[in-house]
Amino acid sequence: MVSLPPSPLSTSLQARLATPLSIGDFQVNSRVLQSPLSGVTDLVFRQLVRRYAPNSMMYTEMVNATGLHYVKQLPKLMEIDPNERPISIQLFDCRPDFLAEAAQMAVAEGADTVDINMGCPVNKITKNGGGSSLLRQPEIAEAIVRSVVQAVNVPVTVKTRIGWSDKEINAVEFARRMQDAGAQMLTLHGRTRAQGYNGAARWEWIARVKQALTIPVIANGDIFSVEAAVRCLEMTGADGVMCSRGTLGYPFLVGEVDHFLKTGELRQPPTPIERLQCAKDHLQMLWEYKGDRGIRQARKHMTWYAKGFMGAADLRGQLALVETLDQGVTLIEKAIAQLAQDDRTTETSLPQLSSPQFVEV
Ligand SMILES: Cc1cc2nc3c(=O)[nH]c(=O)nc-3n(C[C@H](O)[C@H](O)[C@H](O)COP(=O)(O)O)c2cc1C
């Protein structure tokens, strides 16, 4: 995929981005956030993103407050490293009391902010009254925010969508209610629940919500490149952008956007070899953190990294079946050696084609 170069930042956008992002009284020295992604943004993934974006806000995977109430012990997906800051723990549920209790656990674990998920489209969540179904029950959503704000002394934030369906787009009224209830920041994914992850994110709704609120509004949806991030910030007037699917197999994205917003310069994108080296680190770190379960989880990550070079499709097929750390490491190291060999051959025989491995496969 060829991405367009970003336009230079307008002076008004530069002025807006020159100050830290203030979430209540908590300040973040980056306007680019890594989204919560269930099954992805565990402690290991966040460590990789932080290599390139050390100042950005990150989120845990969403945690079920009812589960926390009954189990009374922190699940691994709520675990945060004492050194990782800034960090938010994301919770979902429909019960204000359970969410308040879960938020207190999140703060005890070290969360700088607590985020409430009001956007998840998955049936299993919405049929129990959580996630995006709260868009249809704004009075409950409001009660949740009030209850959590009362329970903790860190900022409470909300992540939601523009509405349930095209016939029920209520982003502006809903966002205002969240702000009035005490939310200190709102992240808006520019799709309806009915859209799932399909179709374009409608950034125009993010612009409308930004105009209606005084708390920071973070734009989310279709931020797959630096160019898209800049275009979205210009179009919406949002206070920051949140990267999501663009980071799958690409933990470099948040740092790339952050670097451009701070310096006006494009960071050199990673070569396929560098991406594979990152895939190997990811696999090793997941193994150390989760053992065999980590290897199973690493399969999808490794296939996301293996893109954009000759032989990538075959490699993905093999990586998807990996059973042990050694198997995965061996496959990746062989692919790296092959790419390095191809580079050397091309350098000596075809000096005018400097990066032949950038072939979309
Ligand atoms: C695999 C996957 C897992 C997700 N998990 C969460 C989650 O736990 N909490 C949440 O608020 N959103 C979650 N989302 C939604 C994303 O954070 C984001 O809002 C959405 O993908 C839109 O951004 P994009 O178009 O840039 O991907 C998830 C999305 C995907 C694809």
The ligand as a Gaussian input file, in Angstrom:
#p B3LYP/6-31G(d) Opt

LIG

0 1
 C       -9.328000      -6.561000      17.453000
 C       -9.986000      -5.330000      18.019000
 C      -10.167000      -5.217000      19.384000
 C      -10.749000      -4.070000      19.929000
 N      -10.881000      -3.981000      21.289000
 C      -11.360000      -2.827000      21.832000
 C      -11.427000      -2.662000      23.253000
 O      -11.055000      -3.550000      24.044000
 N      -11.901000      -1.485000      23.720000
 C      -12.312000      -0.464000      22.890000
 O      -12.730000       0.593000      23.357000
 N      -12.258000      -0.602000      21.556000
 C      -11.771000      -1.735000      21.009000
 N      -11.685000      -1.853000      19.650000
 C      -12.040000      -0.706000      18.809000
 C      -10.802000       0.158000      18.483000
 O      -10.201000       0.657000      19.661000
 C      -11.151000       1.346000      17.559000
 O      -12.131000       2.118000      18.183000
 C      -11.658000       0.875000      16.192000
 O      -10.868000      -0.181000      15.702000
 C      -11.685000       2.027000      15.188000
 O      -10.424000       2.491000      14.813000
 P       -9.696000       2.020000      13.440000
 O      -10.664000       2.257000      12.306000
 O       -8.478000       2.924000      13.360000
 O       -9.341000       0.604000      13.633000
 C      -11.170000      -3.009000      19.077000
 C      -10.997000      -3.139000      17.701000
 C      -10.413000      -4.274000      17.158000
 C      -10.228000      -4.368000      15.668000

